[in-house]
Amino acid sequence: MLHTKSYTLSEATKKMEHYCAYQERCHVEVVEKLKAMRMIPEAIDQIVTHLIRENYLNEERFARSFARGKFKIKKWGKQRIVRELKQRQISVFNVKSALAEIPDEDYHDTLDELAKKRLDQIKEPNIQKRKKKLADYLLYRGWESHLVYEKLQELI
């Protein structure tokens, strides 16, 4: 028989405080984690309310931190960031404030750097195929198509 640990309300609350203090989380992640801990809906609501009140859980702070991190570390474009935030049920308001974390100049510099680096790695002699490979790569990472096509014109 599979035995899963059952938590008291205060144990679960402490556990979630640590979970949120370790790294910014969104509401969806916290609720999923609590469901996995087999907490009842009333307890989940109570814990989430506590985490928000005590500022362990802050959707806007999560969204801003998420956008900064994915842009700086993974070099994602705005479209990919927006898609991922929407998947986590982040409000339109918070998605907008998250995108405000990315300075325009850095955004364009990063696209330039990423495109040049990737182009050096593509060993395709056919120019059309090279263009397609570079475009697919940048679009997959969530860069806006008009920016991608401008960059292709400029580089190839």
Residue pairs with C-beta under 8 A, 6 or more apart in sequence:
4 38
6 38
7 15
7 37
7 38
7 39
9 43
9 46
9 47
12 34
12 37
12 39
12 43
12 47
13 47
13 50
13 51
15 37
16 30
16 33
16 34
16 47
16 51
16 56
17 51
17 54
17 56
19 25
19 30
19 33
20 30
20 51
20 56
20 57
21 56
24 58
24 61
24 62
24 65
24 66
25 57
25 62
26 59
26 62
26 63
26 66
26 88
26 89
26 90
27 48
27 57
27 59
27 89
28 88
28 89
29 88
30 47
30 48
30 51
30 57
31 44
31 48
34 43
34 44
34 47
34 48
35 44
39 47
48 57
51 57
52 58
59 90
59 91
59 94
60 93
60 94
60 97
60 98
62 90
62 94
63 85
63 90
63 94
63 95
63 97
63 98
64 97
64 98
64 101
66 81
66 84
66 85
66 98
67 81
67 85
67 98
67 99
67 101
67 102
68 101
68 102
70 76
70 80
70 81
70 84
71 81
71 101
71 102
71 106
71 107
71 110
74 141
75 110
75 114
75 141
76 84
76 141
76 142
77 111
77 138
77 141
77 142
77 143
77 144
77 147
78 99
78 102
78 107
78 142
78 143
78 144
79 142
79 143
79 144
80 141
80 142
80 143
81 98
81 99
81 142
82 95
82 99
82 142
83 142
85 94
85 95
85 98
86 95
90 98
108 147
111 138
111 143
111 147
111 151
112 151
114 138
114 141
115 134
115 138
115 151
115 155
116 155
118 134
118 137
118 138
119 130
119 134
119 155
119 156
122 130
122 133
122 134
124 130
124 133
127 156
130 156
131 152
131 156
134 152
134 155
134 156
135 148
135 149
135 152
138 148
138 151
139 145
139 148
